[in-house]
Amino acid sequence: MATVVVPFRSSDPKRRLDGVGDVARTELAHAMLADVLAAATAVGAVLVVAPEDVRLPPGVTRVDDPHRGQGAAVAAALDAATAAGLPAPYLVVNADLPCVDSRDLLALAGSVPDGGLSLAAARDGTTNALALSDDRLFQPVYGPGSADRFAALAPSRRLDAPNLIDDVDTLDDLARLRDRLGEHTRRVLASLDLPSAA
């Protein structure tokens, strides 16, 4: 088993979804989170960094968002996980990976080298998912080029898993991935009637 941490930005999410209103962007962000959590709950204990108004499925633990960015959110969840005695590896999975399934997360967990970490980089060189053999390996090095910085923190492996590589930032991403989207994202996308993403 593993422990999965998901930082979730609930206020003004997915700002790069041009032409999508605030309500629709929020609905899509919550749907993508639901697909990530559906995959994560099959892998182990799950902690989500989010405010109290975010609805989470039974068994998922909410961690207060320190409101100091993604790095601080992940650190808060890792602290909560270790305080609760939850086991490594610790998977840190972004909430905008609506194609991910439990097999992808198990592959990420299984690829962690002894005393090191594995990661899935986005196409732009940022980091979509990490698996840490020890919570103390985490450093808040997110941002452009972060995959290389994470890889330099410890012995590392990169996982070439399309469902972890393909995140959603734009309507073009949703259109490109539509055949692989999780059920929650597909359902919300259909209800929003966004022609450019259909």
Backbone bond lengths (Angstrom), bond angles and torsions (degrees), N, CA, C in turn:
res aa  C-N    CA-C-N  psi(-1)  N-CA   C-N-CA  omega(-1)  CA-C   N-CA-C  phi
1 M - - - 1.466 - - 1.524 110.24 -
2 A 1.314 115.33 159.52 1.457 122.62 179.51 1.516 108.20 -132.96
3 T 1.321 115.32 173.59 1.462 121.78 174.47 1.521 107.28 -118.48
4 V 1.322 116.11 131.11 1.464 120.57 -176.18 1.523 109.83 -112.94
5 V 1.315 114.97 131.64 1.465 123.62 178.66 1.523 108.03 -115.50
6 V 1.329 116.74 130.14 1.470 121.30 179.84 1.523 108.95 -128.14
7 P 1.323 118.17 109.33 1.477 119.46 172.85 1.525 108.92 -80.41
8 F 1.330 116.66 133.29 1.465 120.55 -176.27 1.516 110.42 -128.64
9 R 1.306 115.21 120.27 1.468 120.81 176.10 1.521 107.95 -88.61
10 S 1.312 116.84 108.77 1.465 119.92 -175.14 1.522 113.12 -98.10
11 S 1.317 117.88 -18.07 1.462 119.31 179.99 1.527 108.96 -97.19
12 D 1.332 115.57 123.73 1.465 123.10 -179.26 1.526 111.57 52.45
13 P 1.349 117.98 54.96 1.464 120.26 -176.20 1.526 112.76 -77.69
14 K 1.321 116.29 159.05 1.466 124.40 171.54 1.523 112.31 49.11
15 R 1.312 115.46 56.90 1.457 121.07 -175.96 1.527 113.32 -67.38
16 R 1.328 117.10 -18.05 1.465 119.44 -178.37 1.527 112.80 -85.35
17 L 1.333 117.68 2.74 1.468 120.35 174.72 1.528 108.43 -79.59
18 D 1.335 115.48 76.54 1.463 121.82 -175.66 1.521 111.51 -58.59
19 G 1.319 116.13 137.91 1.447 121.20 176.44 1.519 113.99 81.89
20 V 1.326 117.02 3.78 1.464 121.14 178.59 1.522 107.65 -107.40
21 G 1.328 116.69 128.15 1.458 121.04 -178.47 1.519 112.29 -66.73
22 D 1.322 115.23 166.39 1.463 120.97 -176.33 1.525 112.72 -58.47
23 V 1.331 116.43 -43.63 1.470 119.97 -178.03 1.526 110.13 -64.78
24 A 1.319 117.12 -43.93 1.463 121.20 -179.47 1.525 111.14 -65.79
25 R 1.320 117.22 -41.03 1.468 119.91 177.50 1.521 110.93 -60.68
26 T 1.326 115.64 -41.64 1.465 119.93 179.18 1.523 110.52 -64.96
27 E 1.326 117.09 -43.02 1.465 120.24 178.72 1.520 111.14 -61.40
28 L 1.322 117.12 -42.77 1.465 120.61 179.21 1.525 111.11 -64.96
29 A 1.321 116.97 -42.80 1.465 120.11 179.49 1.525 111.14 -61.04
30 H 1.326 116.62 -42.35 1.466 120.59 179.19 1.524 111.36 -68.18
31 A 1.327 117.06 -35.59 1.464 120.35 178.05 1.526 110.91 -67.11
32 M 1.333 116.81 -42.51 1.468 119.62 178.00 1.524 110.53 -63.44
33 L 1.332 116.51 -41.57 1.459 120.07 175.50 1.529 110.49 -57.68
34 A 1.327 117.19 -44.04 1.465 120.73 -179.56 1.525 111.11 -60.78
35 D 1.330 117.61 -38.31 1.470 119.78 178.12 1.524 111.30 -68.30
36 V 1.325 117.30 -40.18 1.465 120.32 176.56 1.526 110.40 -62.42
37 L 1.329 116.84 -43.45 1.464 120.18 -178.72 1.527 111.91 -67.71
38 A 1.332 117.76 -33.63 1.462 120.49 176.56 1.521 110.61 -61.00
39 A 1.331 116.70 -39.03 1.464 120.24 177.25 1.527 110.95 -72.59
40 A 1.327 116.41 -40.86 1.459 121.29 -173.41 1.523 112.95 -68.98
41 T 1.321 117.57 -37.85 1.465 119.76 -175.64 1.523 112.15 -66.97
42 A 1.321 117.65 -18.04 1.459 120.77 176.38 1.526 112.01 -82.25
43 V 1.323 116.83 -7.44 1.463 121.48 -174.33 1.522 112.61 -102.92
44 G 1.326 117.07 -31.70 1.458 120.77 -178.34 1.513 111.26 167.35
45 A 1.324 115.66 -161.55 1.460 120.88 177.85 1.526 109.38 -64.93
46 V 1.340 116.17 144.32 1.463 121.27 -176.19 1.521 109.66 -127.88
47 L 1.337 115.93 131.44 1.453 122.48 175.37 1.525 108.34 -121.94
48 V 1.328 116.75 131.17 1.457 122.08 179.78 1.516 108.51 -117.77
49 V 1.317 115.98 128.89 1.459 120.93 175.67 1.519 107.19 -89.12
50 A 1.325 116.06 110.13 1.457 120.94 -174.46 1.517 109.16 -163.77
51 P 1.342 117.13 157.08 1.466 119.98 175.72 1.520 111.52 -70.83
52 E 1.321 115.58 169.25 1.464 121.23 -174.03 1.517 113.52 -64.33
53 D 1.332 118.29 -24.53 1.462 118.98 -176.41 1.526 113.49 -80.48
54 V 1.318 117.64 -2.26 1.463 120.82 177.11 1.522 108.80 -84.68
55 R 1.337 116.26 121.37 1.466 120.93 -179.38 1.517 109.76 -79.02
56 L 1.321 115.68 128.81 1.454 121.88 -179.21 1.514 109.53 -120.50
57 P 1.332 117.49 150.42 1.463 119.30 179.28 1.525 111.43 -69.02
58 P 1.331 117.00 159.29 1.469 120.43 177.70 1.523 110.87 -56.07
59 G 1.316 114.67 140.82 1.458 120.09 178.03 1.516 114.97 89.82
60 V 1.326 117.54 -12.44 1.463 121.44 177.65 1.522 108.24 -91.95
61 T 1.323 116.79 131.87 1.462 122.47 -177.19 1.523 110.70 -93.80
62 R 1.312 116.10 129.58 1.463 120.81 175.94 1.520 109.44 -90.01
63 V 1.325 116.53 136.90 1.462 123.78 175.84 1.525 107.05 -116.83
64 D 1.319 116.79 134.56 1.460 120.63 179.81 1.529 111.23 -59.92
65 D 1.314 115.72 135.83 1.458 121.72 178.08 1.532 108.83 -80.01
66 P 1.330 117.55 121.61 1.472 119.00 178.58 1.527 113.27 -74.07
67 H 1.343 117.66 -6.82 1.474 122.69 177.19 1.518 112.39 58.55
68 R 1.334 115.81 41.37 1.465 120.40 175.26 1.525 111.15 -128.99
69 G 1.328 116.44 28.37 1.461 120.92 177.25 1.516 113.44 97.72
70 Q 1.332 114.14 176.43 1.458 120.84 -174.13 1.523 112.82 -64.67
71 G 1.319 117.01 -40.88 1.461 119.84 -179.46 1.514 112.31 -60.64
72 A 1.326 116.50 -44.39 1.467 120.58 179.74 1.522 110.84 -67.60
73 A 1.343 117.00 -35.17 1.459 120.25 178.29 1.521 110.72 -64.48
74 V 1.318 116.72 -45.18 1.471 120.47 179.20 1.520 110.54 -63.95
75 A 1.323 117.26 -43.27 1.468 120.55 179.55 1.525 110.88 -60.35
76 A 1.329 117.07 -40.68 1.469 120.56 179.02 1.521 110.93 -62.61
77 A 1.334 117.05 -41.94 1.463 120.37 -179.78 1.521 111.15 -69.23
78 L 1.322 117.74 -39.21 1.466 120.20 177.94 1.530 110.36 -64.92
79 D 1.316 116.92 -39.48 1.473 120.14 175.97 1.524 110.35 -60.64
80 A 1.333 116.48 -43.70 1.463 120.63 179.64 1.526 110.94 -65.11
81 A 1.319 116.64 -38.46 1.466 120.62 -179.45 1.527 111.23 -65.64
82 T 1.319 116.27 -45.34 1.463 118.13 -178.69 1.527 111.09 -71.33
83 A 1.331 117.63 -34.81 1.467 120.45 176.98 1.523 110.86 -62.83
84 A 1.344 116.69 -31.30 1.469 121.18 179.41 1.524 112.26 -86.31
85 G 1.332 117.02 -0.77 1.454 120.39 179.56 1.514 114.24 73.63
86 L 1.348 117.28 24.01 1.463 120.68 -179.44 1.529 110.11 -76.68
87 P 1.330 116.66 147.45 1.468 119.83 -169.10 1.522 114.57 -83.67
88 A 1.334 115.10 153.65 1.456 122.56 166.82 1.539 107.45 -78.41
89 P 1.329 118.15 162.37 1.458 125.92 -0.04 1.528 111.58 -71.54
90 Y 1.330 114.03 153.26 1.453 121.71 178.00 1.527 108.24 -100.11
91 L 1.317 115.55 115.95 1.458 120.58 179.10 1.525 108.99 -96.65
92 V 1.313 115.94 129.23 1.460 122.20 177.06 1.525 106.09 -111.99
93 V 1.332 116.12 113.04 1.459 120.89 -170.24 1.521 109.32 -124.65
94 N 1.320 116.13 125.50 1.457 120.08 178.50 1.532 110.58 -65.95
95 A 1.317 116.44 154.30 1.464 122.32 -174.91 1.521 113.42 -86.29
96 D 1.338 117.76 1.16 1.467 119.90 -178.18 1.522 111.92 -111.76
97 L 1.346 115.09 41.17 1.465 121.64 179.30 1.533 108.84 -118.52
98 P 1.332 118.01 70.59 1.467 120.64 -170.27 1.522 114.46 -74.15
99 C 1.330 118.47 -1.42 1.466 120.97 177.21 1.531 111.78 -97.07
100 V 1.309 117.81 -10.13 1.468 121.12 -171.58 1.522 110.72 -66.18
101 D 1.338 115.67 145.73 1.458 119.97 172.15 1.526 108.82 -131.58
102 S 1.311 115.80 175.87 1.466 119.43 -174.00 1.522 111.61 -63.36
103 R 1.332 117.90 -31.61 1.473 119.73 178.97 1.531 111.25 -62.90
104 D 1.332 116.20 -37.89 1.469 119.73 177.92 1.528 110.49 -62.80
105 L 1.328 116.14 -43.11 1.466 119.45 -178.73 1.521 111.45 -70.09
106 L 1.320 117.45 -36.98 1.467 119.81 176.05 1.527 110.72 -65.22
107 A 1.337 117.05 -37.64 1.467 120.58 176.87 1.528 110.61 -64.88
108 L 1.333 116.54 -40.08 1.462 120.32 177.55 1.522 110.42 -62.75
109 A 1.322 116.38 -46.81 1.467 120.26 179.14 1.516 111.40 -62.65
110 G 1.319 116.75 -39.84 1.458 120.75 -177.50 1.510 114.74 -73.69
111 S 1.323 117.24 -13.01 1.469 120.22 -177.70 1.525 113.31 -94.12
112 V 1.333 117.50 2.19 1.469 120.31 -176.89 1.528 110.32 -70.87
113 P 1.344 118.31 123.15 1.462 119.51 175.81 1.526 111.23 -73.74
114 D 1.318 117.29 157.50 1.466 121.22 178.09 1.525 110.09 -54.49
115 G 1.328 116.05 126.72 1.458 120.67 177.89 1.506 114.75 68.15
116 G 1.336 116.89 16.88 1.459 119.10 -174.98 1.503 113.25 -134.02
117 L 1.325 114.82 -152.40 1.454 121.40 -176.35 1.512 110.11 -145.76
118 S 1.319 115.19 157.85 1.458 121.08 169.66 1.517 107.84 -122.55
119 L 1.317 115.65 159.17 1.460 118.74 -176.87 1.507 110.97 -150.58
120 A 1.313 114.47 156.52 1.464 122.73 171.32 1.518 106.87 -119.95
121 A 1.315 115.00 117.45 1.463 120.34 -179.01 1.514 110.20 -91.48
122 A 1.321 115.70 144.38 1.467 120.58 171.17 1.520 108.54 -73.41
123 R 1.314 115.87 166.53 1.469 119.82 -178.29 1.529 112.37 -62.48
124 D 1.327 117.27 -24.02 1.462 120.31 -178.67 1.527 113.08 -90.75
125 G 1.344 117.38 6.67 1.461 120.39 177.30 1.512 114.88 89.77
126 T 1.337 117.23 -1.64 1.458 119.95 172.79 1.534 108.27 -81.02
127 T 1.312 117.36 -177.72 1.470 121.16 -172.82 1.523 110.31 -116.87
128 N 1.327 115.68 121.79 1.463 120.96 179.27 1.516 113.02 -92.59
129 A 1.330 117.44 -31.89 1.463 120.12 -177.16 1.521 109.81 -155.03
130 L 1.317 114.38 145.64 1.469 122.75 177.97 1.519 108.41 -130.74
131 A 1.318 115.63 152.30 1.465 120.63 167.13 1.523 106.68 -132.43
132 L 1.322 115.48 121.81 1.461 122.21 -173.75 1.525 109.89 -111.00
133 S 1.330 116.02 131.76 1.464 119.12 175.87 1.521 111.62 -72.07
134 D 1.334 115.98 -20.98 1.463 122.08 -178.72 1.526 107.42 -149.02
135 D 1.328 117.10 135.29 1.466 119.71 -178.46 1.518 112.57 -61.20
136 R 1.337 116.87 -24.82 1.474 119.78 -177.81 1.524 112.58 -71.72
137 L 1.323 118.01 -9.38 1.465 120.26 175.82 1.524 112.48 -75.32
138 F 1.322 116.44 -19.06 1.462 118.59 -174.98 1.516 111.75 -70.25
139 Q 1.323 114.75 133.52 1.460 123.23 170.45 1.523 107.31 -132.83
140 P 1.331 119.08 143.61 1.467 121.05 -176.91 1.527 112.21 -80.77
141 V 1.333 115.63 76.56 1.467 120.11 -175.76 1.530 111.71 -109.52
142 Y 1.332 117.19 29.47 1.462 121.31 179.36 1.523 111.21 -64.81
143 G 1.338 114.15 163.52 1.459 120.99 179.63 1.514 110.24 122.28
144 P 1.340 117.61 -176.98 1.466 120.42 179.63 1.529 111.22 -53.84
145 G 1.328 115.78 132.73 1.460 120.28 179.18 1.512 115.04 75.20
146 S 1.319 117.93 13.98 1.472 119.86 -173.50 1.524 113.38 -66.10
147 A 1.329 118.84 -27.60 1.466 119.77 -179.04 1.524 110.73 -58.12
148 D 1.319 117.17 -43.24 1.468 120.39 178.15 1.523 111.25 -64.57
149 R 1.329 116.90 -38.48 1.467 119.28 -179.73 1.523 111.26 -68.70
150 F 1.330 117.52 -41.52 1.462 119.40 176.10 1.525 110.45 -62.18
151 A 1.327 116.59 -44.08 1.464 120.29 -178.05 1.521 112.17 -60.56
152 A 1.326 116.94 -28.03 1.469 120.98 -178.62 1.524 113.21 -82.20
153 L 1.337 118.25 -6.72 1.465 120.73 -176.36 1.522 113.29 -74.79
154 A 1.338 117.17 -24.21 1.468 121.35 -173.51 1.524 107.52 -168.29
155 P 1.339 117.98 171.04 1.467 118.31 171.50 1.529 108.81 -51.64
156 S 1.328 116.81 131.48 1.464 118.20 -170.37 1.518 111.69 -140.69
157 R 1.330 113.36 158.02 1.460 122.26 172.54 1.520 107.77 -132.53
158 R 1.327 115.57 144.59 1.462 120.81 174.13 1.523 108.27 -102.77
159 L 1.312 115.41 133.42 1.452 121.31 -179.85 1.523 108.67 -101.93
160 D 1.330 115.79 123.15 1.461 121.71 -179.38 1.523 108.62 -94.68
161 A 1.333 116.16 74.87 1.464 122.23 -178.09 1.528 108.27 -115.16
162 P 1.329 118.55 111.26 1.471 120.37 -175.43 1.524 114.05 -52.04
163 N 1.333 117.99 -38.18 1.469 119.71 -177.01 1.523 112.45 -70.29
164 L 1.322 117.23 -18.38 1.465 121.29 174.79 1.531 111.63 -96.31
165 I 1.297 116.53 -24.21 1.466 121.22 179.08 1.529 110.79 -78.30
166 D 1.331 116.27 -35.95 1.462 121.50 -173.04 1.522 111.85 -87.19
167 D 1.323 115.33 96.49 1.463 120.73 174.37 1.526 109.21 -96.21
168 V 1.323 115.93 173.17 1.465 120.17 -177.89 1.521 109.27 -118.56
169 D 1.322 114.78 116.74 1.459 121.24 174.41 1.520 111.96 -118.99
170 T 1.336 116.55 -28.15 1.462 120.77 -172.91 1.523 110.68 -132.16
171 L 1.333 115.82 167.68 1.465 120.59 174.39 1.524 111.07 -62.68
172 D 1.330 117.43 -33.41 1.468 120.10 176.96 1.530 110.44 -61.81
173 D 1.332 116.78 -37.66 1.474 119.54 176.84 1.523 110.58 -61.55
174 L 1.328 116.74 -44.80 1.460 120.22 179.41 1.524 111.14 -61.54
175 A 1.328 116.63 -41.34 1.458 119.98 179.05 1.524 111.27 -65.70
176 R 1.317 117.13 -42.51 1.471 122.17 -178.48 1.525 111.91 -65.12
177 L 1.321 116.05 -33.83 1.466 120.97 -174.17 1.518 113.65 -98.44
178 R 1.325 118.61 2.76 1.466 120.55 -166.69 1.520 113.80 -55.45
179 D 1.331 119.03 -30.77 1.461 120.34 -178.87 1.523 113.00 -76.48
180 R 1.334 116.94 -11.91 1.465 120.47 -179.24 1.523 113.19 -114.12
181 L 1.309 118.24 -2.16 1.468 121.03 -176.75 1.522 111.27 -62.29
182 G 1.326 115.87 146.51 1.451 120.98 174.68 1.515 111.42 -67.14
183 E 1.333 115.86 164.56 1.470 120.41 -172.66 1.518 113.17 -62.43
184 H 1.332 118.46 -37.09 1.467 120.08 -178.50 1.531 110.90 -66.05
185 T 1.322 116.17 -44.40 1.463 119.93 -179.74 1.520 110.75 -67.50
186 R 1.327 117.39 -41.18 1.474 120.37 177.61 1.516 110.97 -59.14
187 R 1.323 115.99 -44.55 1.465 120.15 -177.26 1.528 111.06 -64.08
188 V 1.322 117.33 -46.24 1.465 120.18 -179.89 1.519 110.75 -66.86
189 L 1.323 116.77 -41.34 1.455 120.10 179.68 1.520 110.97 -59.74
190 A 1.324 116.77 -42.07 1.468 120.34 178.71 1.523 111.32 -65.20
191 S 1.321 116.77 -37.58 1.461 119.52 -177.84 1.518 112.57 -72.66
192 L 1.329 117.19 -22.51 1.458 120.19 -177.59 1.514 112.81 -83.20
193 D 1.340 116.91 -19.02 1.465 120.43 177.55 1.522 110.89 54.92
194 L 1.328 115.38 58.86 1.466 121.58 176.91 1.518 107.59 -100.28
195 P 1.346 119.38 100.12 1.462 121.47 -172.47 1.518 113.38 -56.26
196 S 1.333 118.00 -37.90 1.457 120.00 -176.08 1.518 112.77 -71.42
197 A 1.332 117.43 -12.69 1.455 119.96 178.64 1.519 111.40 -110.67
198 A 1.313 117.58 3.72 1.471 120.44 -176.64 1.524 111.48 -81.36
